[in-house]
Amino acid sequence: MTRKRVSVVSGGAGFVPSHICDRLIEKGHKVICVDNLITGKTANVRHLLKNKDFEFVRRDVSRPFTIKGPVDHVLHCASPASPVDYLENPIETLLVGSHATHHLLEMARVKRAIFLLTSTSEVYGDPQEHPQKETYWGHVNPNGPRSVYDEAKRYAEAMTFAYHRTHKVDVRVVRIFNTYGPRMNLHDGRVVPNFIYQALKGKPLTVYGSGRQTRSFCYVEDEVEGILRLLFSKVAGPINIGNPDEFTVMDFAKMVLELSGSKSRIVHKPLPQDDPRQRCPDITLARTRLGWEPRVDLREGLLKTIAWFKQNLE
């Protein structure tokens, strides 16, 4: 009898990783979700807890740990990802990018497993190239408040490829751009939950700066599909997975007001330090190497996300 493939997912109770756990189980994997719940939530995986192919382990992956038996995939998704979270947990963010990456790469080396790192568009910083290709080295302030996240991910990428070159570990690196959808933390400070929460509560929508800065938004189902196509490919990366459709923050705020039916007004506040002026992926590699591109347009995805927020706010 063929055994099930085993996938270890660090940070698996987080927003995007919990959807990854769902999809891996759908594909017939046994999933071991490891999370210390600093920013992850058991509610995101509660529906899986009675599934015989799902195991939840509460543990800080920045400290060494072992998994008994064979492991086929190690997906390192653990990290605070929103400015609110990583500014409240700066040391933990740096440790999960450094120590945890090392421990999980060691696990992949010993188990001869494929290692996937969920990196981020933040490695590009406030980019001077637009849209951002994977070959762009970035424009990052190494000492600013955002550096705890930016540099942790840049270091994690460097460690990943060092293990690939030195120990021949089979690696994948995905750079995730703005992702939204059900299970987002209602109060994580990012633009999508901020605007939807404020709109549904009748509060003013907070736009930082002029609102002319741009973002691109990828629905979580599309994002996870791209990540798993990378995992099951022969492509090491790094590779951008995100939606190349670009919107100004102001236009996005107006769309949230329209789709939510909110009468909230828009207010402006000063732009945070090192906030990117433009953020949009070049997904040529994803299209040509993985056959992937996003399918859910922003209006459709926002309607689903607003409905989820309404249900959870109630």
Secondary structure, 3 states (H helix, E strand, C coil): CCCCCEEEEECCCCHHHHHHHHHHHHCCCEEEEEECCCCCCHHHCHHHCCCCCEEEEECCCCCCCCCCCCCCEEEECCCCCCHHHHHHCHHHHHHHHHHHHHHHHHHHHHHCCEEEEEEEHHHHECCCCCCECCCCCCECCCCCCCHHHHHHHHHHHHHHHHHHHHHCCCEEEEEECCEECCCCCCCCCCHHHHHHHHHHCCCCEEEECCCCCEEECEEHHHHHHHHHHHHCCCCCCCEEECCCCEEEHHHHHHHHHHHHCCCCCEEEECCCCCCCCCCCECCHHHHHHHCCCCCCCHHHHHHHHHHHHHHHHC
